[in-house]
Amino acid sequence: MTRSAADDISTIAGPTRAEIDKIKGSRFICDLAPAGETRAALEFVERVRASEPDATHHCWAFRLGSGGSRSSDDGEPGGTAGPPILRRLVSADLVDVVAVVTRYYGGTNLGTGGLIRAYGSATAAAIEAAVIVTRRRMTSFIIDHPYDQSASVARVLAASDAQIVESTYDASVTLEVRVPATRAGTFPEAVRDETAGKARARERDG
């Protein structure tokens, strides 16, 4: 099967940090990291916050390949920090990425326009420094099935080019899998049909 550009996403290979020149005494440092889900993105924000406890603000944004995105001004005037960070991720067409811009206040207010430019510029600097990679667009699912349906589920996974992320064996089997996004729409039905309704696949939240 030939893959199209719609199957691919652009993200970053690993954590990246960049700092721009001081603006009226304020420092702006951007940390970028891969994050494929909301939980991972928020955990990274907290790690940066913990590593820079004396900073004035830790403003952030993330954008997921699943379509979700969030941002925070973290005490800066509304719309002057988080949204400019997110816009830089969008303009670079990056997904599964979180950006945290740490500010050390320099004693002089920058005004709305100045803040927007500063947070955007710090994010752009980190993006420029990052290694950009192309990956296949995937959607995560959770599958619950009885043990006697393992072979049937395995056939669906193979036919769907799915990847098993985590397996839990208890009274039944629970799998977390990643499926190419182009096949995500029909995947739950395929699981249900192949197992005669004994297994269910549900899309994983954020």
C-alpha atoms as a printed R data frame, in Angstrom:
    type eleno elety resid chain resno       x       y      z
1   ATOM     1    CA   MET     A     1   0.000   0.000  0.000
2   ATOM     2    CA   THR     A     2   1.383   3.391 -0.998
3   ATOM     3    CA   ARG     A     3   1.494   5.982  1.754
4   ATOM     4    CA   SER     A     4   0.427   9.556  1.128
5   ATOM     5    CA   ALA     A     5   1.489  12.797  2.790
6   ATOM     6    CA   ALA     A     6  -1.741  12.617  4.815
7   ATOM     7    CA   ASP     A     7  -0.320   9.564  6.606
8   ATOM     8    CA   ASP     A     8   2.670  11.532  7.906
9   ATOM     9    CA   ILE     A     9   3.258  14.092 10.622
10  ATOM    10    CA   SER     A    10   6.187  16.354 11.433
11  ATOM    11    CA   THR     A    11   7.478  16.411 14.997
12  ATOM    12    CA   ILE     A    12  10.809  16.779 16.800
13  ATOM    13    CA   ALA     A    13  13.387  14.093 17.474
14  ATOM    14    CA   GLY     A    14  14.039  15.039 21.090
15  ATOM    15    CA   PRO     A    15  14.132  17.799 23.711
16  ATOM    16    CA   THR     A    16  15.549  21.130 22.551
17  ATOM    17    CA   ARG     A    17  16.280  24.380 24.396
18  ATOM    18    CA   ALA     A    18  16.906  27.870 23.064
19  ATOM    19    CA   GLU     A    19  17.229  31.290 24.673
20  ATOM    20    CA   ILE     A    20  16.869  34.584 22.833
21  ATOM    21    CA   ASP     A    21  18.695  37.826 23.652
22  ATOM    22    CA   LYS     A    22  17.374  39.660 26.685
23  ATOM    23    CA   ILE     A    23  14.505  42.056 26.012
24  ATOM    24    CA   LYS     A    24  14.534  45.039 28.390
25  ATOM    25    CA   GLY     A    25  16.222  42.861 30.962
26  ATOM    26    CA   SER     A    26  13.838  39.909 30.683
27  ATOM    27    CA   ARG     A    27  15.103  36.437 29.754
28  ATOM    28    CA   PHE     A    28  13.004  34.128 27.577
29  ATOM    29    CA   ILE     A    29  13.997  30.460 27.375
30  ATOM    30    CA   CYS     A    30  12.039  27.911 25.343
31  ATOM    31    CA   ASP     A    31  12.082  24.172 26.002
32  ATOM    32    CA   LEU     A    32  10.584  21.887 23.365
33  ATOM    33    CA   ALA     A    33   9.888  18.187 23.791
34  ATOM    34    CA   PRO     A    34   8.015  15.406 21.991
35  ATOM    35    CA   ALA     A    35   4.626  14.673 23.585
36  ATOM    36    CA   GLY     A    36   2.111  12.331 22.017
37  ATOM    37    CA   GLU     A    37  -0.628  12.819 24.591
38  ATOM    38    CA   THR     A    38  -1.989  15.428 26.995
39  ATOM    39    CA   ARG     A    39  -0.578  13.731 30.089
40  ATOM    40    CA   ALA     A    40   2.960  13.642 28.694
41  ATOM    41    CA   ALA     A    41   2.762  17.298 27.676
42  ATOM    42    CA   LEU     A    42   1.563  18.469 31.097
43  ATOM    43    CA   GLU     A    43   4.184  16.360 32.864
44  ATOM    44    CA   PHE     A    44   6.879  18.047 30.792
45  ATOM    45    CA   VAL     A    45   5.508  21.481 31.740
46  ATOM    46    CA   GLU     A    46   5.794  20.531 35.405
47  ATOM    47    CA   ARG     A    47   9.353  19.251 34.959
48  ATOM    48    CA   VAL     A    48  10.412  22.544 33.414
49  ATOM    49    CA   ARG     A    49   8.624  24.459 36.168
50  ATOM    50    CA   ALA     A    50  10.448  22.410 38.809
51  ATOM    51    CA   SER     A    51  13.818  22.945 37.127
52  ATOM    52    CA   GLU     A    52  13.370  26.747 37.005
53  ATOM    53    CA   PRO     A    53  11.640  27.500 40.339
54  ATOM    54    CA   ASP     A    54  12.744  31.148 40.487
55  ATOM    55    CA   ALA     A    55  11.312  32.098 37.083
56  ATOM    56    CA   THR     A    56   8.446  34.585 36.875
57  ATOM    57    CA   HIS     A    57   6.338  32.677 34.331
58  ATOM    58    CA   HIS     A    58   6.239  29.295 32.635
59  ATOM    59    CA   CYS     A    59   3.965  29.782 29.640
60  ATOM    60    CA   TRP     A    60   3.247  26.827 27.410
61  ATOM    61    CA   ALA     A    61   1.386  25.229 24.536
62  ATOM    62    CA   PHE     A    62   1.129  21.795 23.027
63  ATOM    63    CA   ARG     A    63  -0.296  20.374 19.826
64  ATOM    64    CA   LEU     A    64  -1.153  16.702 19.312
65  ATOM    65    CA   GLY     A    65  -1.351  14.652 16.160
66  ATOM    66    CA   SER     A    66  -4.828  13.576 17.304
67  ATOM    67    CA   GLY     A    67  -5.963  17.167 16.805
68  ATOM    68    CA   GLY     A    68  -5.944  18.362 20.408
69  ATOM    69    CA   SER     A    69  -4.119  21.495 21.546
70  ATOM    70    CA   ARG     A    70  -3.933  23.688 24.649
71  ATOM    71    CA   SER     A    71  -2.036  26.728 25.835
72  ATOM    72    CA   SER     A    72  -1.494  28.755 28.999
73  ATOM    73    CA   ASP     A    73  -0.428  32.346 29.658
74  ATOM    74    CA   ASP     A    74   0.576  31.417 33.252
75  ATOM    75    CA   GLY     A    75  -0.181  34.848 34.664
76  ATOM    76    CA   GLU     A    76   0.833  36.974 31.686
77  ATOM    77    CA   PRO     A    77  -1.911  39.191 30.191
78  ATOM    78    CA   GLY     A    78  -4.481  37.069 28.373
79  ATOM    79    CA   GLY     A    79  -3.432  35.945 24.914
80  ATOM    80    CA   THR     A    80   0.114  37.348 25.083
81  ATOM    81    CA   ALA     A    81   2.053  34.136 25.769
82  ATOM    82    CA   GLY     A    82   0.333  30.766 25.313
83  ATOM    83    CA   PRO     A    83  -1.418  31.559 22.015
84  ATOM    84    CA   PRO     A    84   1.736  33.024 20.374
85  ATOM    85    CA   ILE     A    85   3.618  29.863 21.380
86  ATOM    86    CA   LEU     A    86   0.885  27.682 19.893
87  ATOM    87    CA   ARG     A    87   0.790  29.726 16.688
88  ATOM    88    CA   ARG     A    88   4.497  29.030 16.153
89  ATOM    89    CA   LEU     A    89   3.876  25.288 16.470
90  ATOM    90    CA   VAL     A    90   1.022  25.561 13.987
91  ATOM    91    CA   SER     A    91   2.994  27.660 11.504
92  ATOM    92    CA   ALA     A    92   5.838  25.116 11.653
93  ATOM    93    CA   ASP     A    93   3.253  22.323 11.130
94  ATOM    94    CA   LEU     A    94   4.560  20.441 14.175
95  ATOM    95    CA   VAL     A    95   2.432  18.033 16.190
96  ATOM    96    CA   ASP     A    96   3.010  15.789 19.198
97  ATOM    97    CA   VAL     A    97   5.130  18.631 20.577
98  ATOM    98    CA   VAL     A    98   5.007  20.702 23.782
99  ATOM    99    CA   ALA     A    99   6.725  24.079 24.169
100 ATOM   100    CA   VAL     A   100   7.388  25.829 27.492
101 ATOM   101    CA   VAL     A   101   8.733  29.376 27.495
102 ATOM   102    CA   THR     A   102  10.240  30.385 30.821
103 ATOM   103    CA   ARG     A   103  10.478  34.101 31.593
104 ATOM   104    CA   TYR     A   104  12.662  35.810 34.144
105 ATOM   105    CA   TYR     A   105  11.237  39.313 34.543
106 ATOM   106    CA   GLY     A   106  13.776  42.051 33.965
107 ATOM   107    CA   GLY     A   107  11.991  44.924 35.672
108 ATOM   108    CA   THR     A   108  10.431  46.617 32.643
109 ATOM   109    CA   ASN     A   109   6.978  45.848 31.240
110 ATOM   110    CA   LEU     A   110   7.011  44.911 27.557
111 ATOM   111    CA   GLY     A   111   3.395  45.683 26.709
112 ATOM   112    CA   THR     A   112   1.019  43.403 24.833
113 ATOM   113    CA   GLY     A   113   2.834  43.557 21.506
114 ATOM   114    CA   GLY     A   114   6.222  43.101 23.104
115 ATOM   115    CA   LEU     A   115   5.126  40.018 25.000
116 ATOM   116    CA   ILE     A   116   3.563  38.435 21.930
117 ATOM   117    CA   ARG     A   117   6.758  38.978 19.952
118 ATOM   118    CA   ALA     A   118   9.002  37.737 22.766
119 ATOM   119    CA   TYR     A   119   7.143  34.493 23.412
120 ATOM   120    CA   GLY     A   120   6.765  33.829 19.710
121 ATOM   121    CA   SER     A   121  10.432  34.555 19.028
122 ATOM   122    CA   ALA     A   122  11.648  32.260 21.808
123 ATOM   123    CA   THR     A   123   9.499  29.428 20.460
124 ATOM   124    CA   ALA     A   124  10.703  30.046 16.904
125 ATOM   125    CA   ALA     A   125  14.324  29.907 18.092
126 ATOM   126    CA   ALA     A   126  13.777  26.514 19.711
127 ATOM   127    CA   ILE     A   127  11.992  25.184 16.622
128 ATOM   128    CA   GLU     A   128  14.890  26.344 14.456
129 ATOM   129    CA   ALA     A   129  17.338  24.530 16.745
130 ATOM   130    CA   ALA     A   130  15.304  21.308 16.863
131 ATOM   131    CA   VAL     A   131  15.778  18.248 14.684
132 ATOM   132    CA   ILE     A   132  12.534  17.794 12.735
133 ATOM   133    CA   VAL     A   133  11.467  14.249 11.879
134 ATOM   134    CA   THR     A   134   8.603  12.773  9.874
135 ATOM   135    CA   ARG     A   135   6.544  10.008 11.393
136 ATOM   136    CA   ARG     A   136   3.466   8.086 10.467
137 ATOM   137    CA   ARG     A   137   0.238   9.578 11.799
138 ATOM   138    CA   MET     A   138  -1.246   7.177 14.360
139 ATOM   139    CA   THR     A   139  -4.356   6.909 16.543
140 ATOM   140    CA   SER     A   140  -4.333   5.137 19.919
141 ATOM   141    CA   PHE     A   141  -6.955   2.566 20.917
142 ATOM   142    CA   ILE     A   142  -7.645   0.422 23.960
143 ATOM   143    CA   ILE     A   143  -8.825  -3.125 23.217
144 ATOM   144    CA   ASP     A   144 -10.439  -5.352 25.854
145 ATOM   145    CA   HIS     A   145 -10.897  -9.009 24.942
146 ATOM   146    CA   PRO     A   146 -11.167 -12.481 26.503
147 ATOM   147    CA   TYR     A   147  -8.177 -14.769 26.210
148 ATOM   148    CA   ASP     A   148  -9.874 -17.044 23.695
149 ATOM   149    CA   GLN     A   149 -10.060 -14.132 21.229
150 ATOM   150    CA   SER     A   150  -6.316 -13.421 21.227
151 ATOM   151    CA   ALA     A   151  -5.756 -15.012 17.816
152 ATOM   152    CA   SER     A   152  -8.659 -13.115 16.275
153 ATOM   153    CA   VAL     A   153  -7.436  -9.801 17.679
154 ATOM   154    CA   ALA     A   154  -3.916 -10.548 16.463
155 ATOM   155    CA   ARG     A   155  -5.269 -11.024 12.930
156 ATOM   156    CA   VAL     A   156  -6.976  -7.613 13.042
157 ATOM   157    CA   LEU     A   157  -3.816  -5.957 14.345
158 ATOM   158    CA   ALA     A   158  -1.715  -7.484 11.575
159 ATOM   159    CA   ALA     A   159  -4.222  -6.532  8.880
160 ATOM   160    CA   SER     A   160  -4.430  -2.965 10.244
161 ATOM   161    CA   ASP     A   161  -0.650  -2.518 10.545
162 ATOM   162    CA   ALA     A   162  -1.183  -1.746 14.244
163 ATOM   163    CA   GLN     A   163   1.509  -1.522 16.914
164 ATOM   164    CA   ILE     A   164   1.064  -2.832 20.457
165 ATOM   165    CA   VAL     A   165   2.160  -0.225 23.003
166 ATOM   166    CA   GLU     A   166   1.229  -1.993 26.250
167 ATOM   167    CA   SER     A   167  -0.375  -5.289 27.265
168 ATOM   168    CA   THR     A   168  -2.132  -6.096 30.547
169 ATOM   169    CA   TYR     A   169  -3.148  -9.658 31.403
170 ATOM   170    CA   ASP     A   170  -5.736 -10.015 34.146
171 ATOM   171    CA   ALA     A   171  -9.186 -11.587 34.062
172 ATOM   172    CA   SER     A   172  -9.131 -10.546 30.409
173 ATOM   173    CA   VAL     A   173  -6.579  -8.976 28.096
174 ATOM   174    CA   THR     A   174  -6.254  -5.215 27.699
175 ATOM   175    CA   LEU     A   175  -4.111  -3.852 24.902
176 ATOM   176    CA   GLU     A   176  -3.090  -0.324 24.082
177 ATOM   177    CA   VAL     A   177  -2.379  -0.137 20.362
178 ATOM   178    CA   ARG     A   178  -1.514   2.500 17.801
179 ATOM   179    CA   VAL     A   179  -3.205   2.309 14.415
180 ATOM   180    CA   PRO     A   180  -2.397   4.308 11.260
181 ATOM   181    CA   ALA     A   181  -4.824   7.221 11.278
182 ATOM   182    CA   THR     A   182  -6.044   6.361  7.799
183 ATOM   183    CA   ARG     A   183  -7.404   3.073  9.183
184 ATOM   184    CA   ALA     A   184  -8.669   4.372 12.524
185 ATOM   185    CA   GLY     A   185 -12.235   4.936 11.307
186 ATOM   186    CA   THR     A   186 -12.834   1.262 10.471
187 ATOM   187    CA   PHE     A   187 -10.653  -0.297 13.180
188 ATOM   188    CA   PRO     A   188 -13.286  -0.674 15.968
189 ATOM   189    CA   GLU     A   189 -15.676  -2.314 13.511
190 ATOM   190    CA   ALA     A   190 -12.959  -4.704 12.310
191 ATOM   191    CA   VAL     A   191 -12.205  -5.753 15.893
192 ATOM   192    CA   ARG     A   192 -15.882  -6.284 16.645
193 ATOM   193    CA   ASP     A   193 -16.571  -8.254 13.461
194 ATOM   194    CA   GLU     A   194 -13.497 -10.503 13.692
195 ATOM   195    CA   THR     A   195 -14.328 -11.440 17.301
196 ATOM   196    CA   ALA     A   196 -18.099 -11.751 16.833
197 ATOM   197    CA   GLY     A   197 -18.605  -8.878 19.235
198 ATOM   198    CA   LYS     A   198 -16.533 -10.396 22.045
199 ATOM   199    CA   ALA     A   199 -13.864  -7.672 21.846
200 ATOM   200    CA   ARG     A   200 -14.236  -3.916 21.810
201 ATOM   201    CA   ALA     A   201 -11.825  -1.209 20.667
202 ATOM   202    CA   ARG     A   202 -12.245   2.329 21.958
203 ATOM   203    CA   GLU     A   203 -10.189   5.347 21.038
204 ATOM   204    CA   ARG     A   204  -7.809   6.361 23.794
205 ATOM   205    CA   ASP     A   205  -8.446   9.770 25.356
206 ATOM   206    CA   GLY     A   206  -5.698  12.421 24.882
